[in-house]
Amino acid sequence: MSFTALDWAVKQKVGNSTEKLILLCLANYSDDNNKSYPSHKTISKFAEVSNQTVIKCLTKLKNKNLLIIKPLSSSLKMFADL
């Protein structure tokens, strides 16, 4: 957990409570380089929302330039860069 990432996420104006919770989840799982690797399933359980909602919110957060989603090398898994 990166306290810097959590502090940053708390201060962001997201405009939607579910998106904010997912941003906080990503910050909670972030490392010292502000990279976060939780699965959609982990985020879904944390936020108590469906997998589909997680994907929609991640896309919206990306479109708001609040995170960068990059594929992990040679896999279908992704990580978020806060």
CORURQUI-V91731 format. One line per field, one symbol per residue. psi: psi as a letter, one per 30 degrees, with the letter a starting at -180 (. if undefined). burial: I if it has 9 or more other C-alpha atoms within 8 Angstrom, else O. A space follows every 50 residues. Layout:
psi->???
burial->???
//
This chain:
psi->kjfeeeeeeefkjefkeeeeeeeeeeeeglafghkkgkleeeeeeefhll eeeeeeeeeeeefghflkkkklkhlflllkj.
burial->OIOOIIOOIOOOOOOOOOIIIIIIIIIIIIIOOIIIIIOIOOIIOOIOOO IOOIIOIIOIIIOOOOIIIOIIOOOOOIIIII
//
